[in-house]
Amino acid sequence: MPRLHVRSWTDPGARAEIVILHGLGDHAGRFERVGRYLAGRGFAVAALDLPGHGLSEGPRGHVRTWAEYRNALSALLAQTRPDGDERPLLLLGHSMGALVALDWIFANPGRVRALVLSAPPFELAMKPLIFKVWLARLAERVVPALTQGNQIPPSLLSRDPEVIRAHRADPLVHHRISARLYIEFLKAQQAAVRRAGDLPVPTLVIQGGLDPVASAPAAERWAKAAPPGRVIFRLCPGCLHEVLNEPEGPRALEEMGAWCAQMADSSVPGTSGQQ
């Protein structure tokens, strides 16, 4: 297991725990505002740098298997939730982190109270160049650690110029994805779509209507394929990929925080929510 970096924001009397999982090339530090806000609402918040990201160890943008991400989340929870900790657990996954969260929930049924998915990439809105797909499939068998650019400039993330500037200047952000990670990402994506009907917990989906990375129609289809009443789908019509970092972000964050508080205080996990 590589050394993992975790950023935390804690309320001493926290009613529940929320774990944040970032997207491809991202890191926990970009969720500072989100973490502070949720801690102020009475949550213990931990944001994990996935292997190969941020300050965690591992080659940038590469994993040997998707299970490395699943195991990293398990290791974090073993650290933050000692035996006997009965506080409700919620997961907040953004973009690729949404797939990590879903994968972990399906592998660990009954351990999560509720789930927030921000811009879940059930289908990519921007199609990768065909030669890059061909190269990735070839390299995955021969040189799986070979990386390519991920084709996601910061201008596709938010309409806020300050967010774009900070992203470009951030030394912990990278723009690489290896052949192996690309193939593992596709497998996780397909599994998440296939298992929509198995979703076991109340889930809030936050999706930008103009997201040029993760398809908004695909996210809505997934929400409708989940068990009835299990998913709330919130479409933010003019927003790009990072709704919480858009000008509309403060309102979206407030609504998300209120929903998380409701889920944390719910006495019957798995039965709340609406479409």
N, C-alpha and C positions, 0 to 999 in steps of 0.2 A: 504494500500500500504506500503510495507516495505521500510525502508530508503535505497536509492540507491546511490552507489558510481559511480562517473563519472570522467574519466581522460580526459583532453582536451589539444589540441595543436592548437593555434590560430594565424592566420595571420590577422592583423588589417584590411587589405583591401581585405579580403577573397572574392573570386568570387563565392564560393559555399560552402555547408556544406557536410561533409562525416561523417556518424555514423558507428562505428565499433562494430560488435557483435561477441563475442568470442564463443568457443565451450564448450562442456561438461567438467566440472572440471577446466576450464581455468579462466582467468581474464584479465581485460583491460591492466594491466601493462606489459603483455608480447607482447603488440603491440607498445611499446615505439618507436622502430626504424621506424615502418610503419607510426605512427602518426606524428613523426617529419619530415619524408620525405614528406608526403602529405601536411603538413603545409608549408613546404618550397616551394611547388608548387602552393601556393596561396589558400589553402583550410582551412576552419575552421573545425577542426577534434575533434570529441568526441567519446570516447570508454566507453561503459557501462558495469559495472559488473552486470550481470543478477542476479535476486533474487536467493539466496542460493549459490552465487559464489563470490570469491574475498572479497572485503570489503563491499559488500551489505549485508543487513540483510536477514535472512531466513535460514532454515535448509539446510545443505550442500547437494546438489544434489537432492533436492526434491521440487516439486510444487504440489499444489492441482489440478491445471488445467493449460493447456498450455496458457490460456488467461493471466496468471500472467506475462509471458514474453512479450506478446503483449502489455499489459497495462504499463509495465515498459518502453518499447520503446516510447509509446505515452507520458508518463510522462516526459521522457527526452526531447522529441521534444517540448513539451509545455514550457520547461524551456529554451531551446537553440534557439527556433524560436518564438520570440514574434509576436503578431499580426502585419501584414503588412510586415513581412520578406518574400521577394519574391526571395531570393537566391535559385538556384537549390539545391535540396536535393538528395544525393546519399547514398546508403547503401552498406556496405562491411560486409558480413557475412561469418564467417569461420566455417566449420563443422556444429555442431548443430545450430550455429548462422545463417547459411544459411537458415535453415528451419524457424527460427524466422523471418528473413527478408522477406522471401516469404510469410509467413502467414500474416505479417503486410501489405505488399503491396496489397495482395488480399482483405484484410479488409479495406484498405484505398486507393482505386483507385484514380489515378490522383495526388498524393502528392509526388511521387518520380520520379526523372529524369532518373536515371540509377541505375544498380545493379551490384555488383561484388560478385560472389559466389566462395569461396575458399574451395576445397574439400567437396562439398555438399554431404551429406550422403543419396542419394536417394536409395541406397542399401548398406548394410554393407558388406565389403569385408571379414571381420572376423565374422563368424557366432557364436553367443552366445551359450554356452553349453545348451543342451536341458533341463537339470534339472533346470538351472537358469531361463530359459524362463518359465517353468512350475511353479517354485516357485514365479516368479514375477506376473504371472497371478492370482495365488491363493492369494498372499499377497495383491494385488491391491484391492481385495474385502474385506479383513479382516484387514490387517495392512498396509495401503498404503504408510506409511512413512518408511517402512523397506528398508534399503539400502544394496546393494551388491557392490563388486568391479566392475569397468567397463572394466577390462581386457585389458587396453590400457597402456602398459609401455612406458616410454619416448623414448625408442629405436625405437619405431614404428613411431615417429613423424619426425625425421630428421636424416641425416647422419653426421651432424656437432657435434662432441663430446662436444663442449662448450654449445650448445643448450641443449643437453641431461643432462649435469652436472647442468646447471642452473635450468632446469625443476625439477630435483630431489631435489635440495636445496631450491626450492621456497615454502615458508610456506603458500602461498595463493592458491596453486594448491591443488585440492583434486581429489580423484579417486573413488567417490561414485556415485551411481545412485539408486534412490528409485524405488520401484515397480510402484508407480503411474507415476513417470516421464518416466519410460520405456514405459508404455502403451501410455502416452500422446505423447512421441516421435514417436512411431509407427504410431499413428493417423496423426501427422503432416507430417511425411514422406510420408504416403500414399496419403494425400491430395495434397502435392507438386507434386508428380508424376502424379496424376490424372488430375491436373490442368495445366500441362505444356503448353497445347494449349491455355490457357487463359493468359499467361505471357504478361503483358501490357507494359513493358519498355525494352530498350536495356540492355542486360546482358552480362557480361564477366564471363566465367567460367574458373577458374584456377585449374588444376587437375594434381596431381602427377601420373605418369604412373605406379609406383610401390607402390602406396598407399595401405597399408595393413589394413586400417580402412574403408575408403569410397571407394566403387567400382568405378574404372575409367570407365569401360564399361557402367555402369548404368548412370553415369554423361553424357557420350556421347550420350546415347540413349535419355536422357531427353532433351539435347540440340537439337537433331534432331526432337523431338516431339513438340518443341516450334514453334510459328508462324515463317514462313520463313523470314530469314534475321534478326531475333530478337536476336540471341545468337551468340557470338563468343566463340568458345571452344578452349582453349589453353592447350594442353597436354604437360607436362614436363616429358619426358620419364623415366629418372632415379630417379625421386624424390619420396619421401615418403609423409606423410600426410600434413606436414606444408611446402608447397613449398616456401613460403616467408622466412622461416627459414632454407632453404637448402643452400648449396654452390652456387646454381644457383639463390638464392633469390634476390640479388641486381638487376640482369637483369630483373627478373620477376616483381619486384617492379617498376622498371623504365618503363617497358611496361605498367603496370597497371596504373601508374600515368599519363602517356601520354594519355591513353584511357579515364581516368576519366576527364582530362582537356578538351579533345575533347567533351565529353558528356556534361560537364558543360557549354561549350560555344555553344552547339547546340541550334538552335532556333526552332527546331521542335522535341520536346520530343516524344519518342516512335517509331521513324521511322529509327533510325540509327542502324548500326551493321550488321554483316554478319556471316554466318556459314562457 
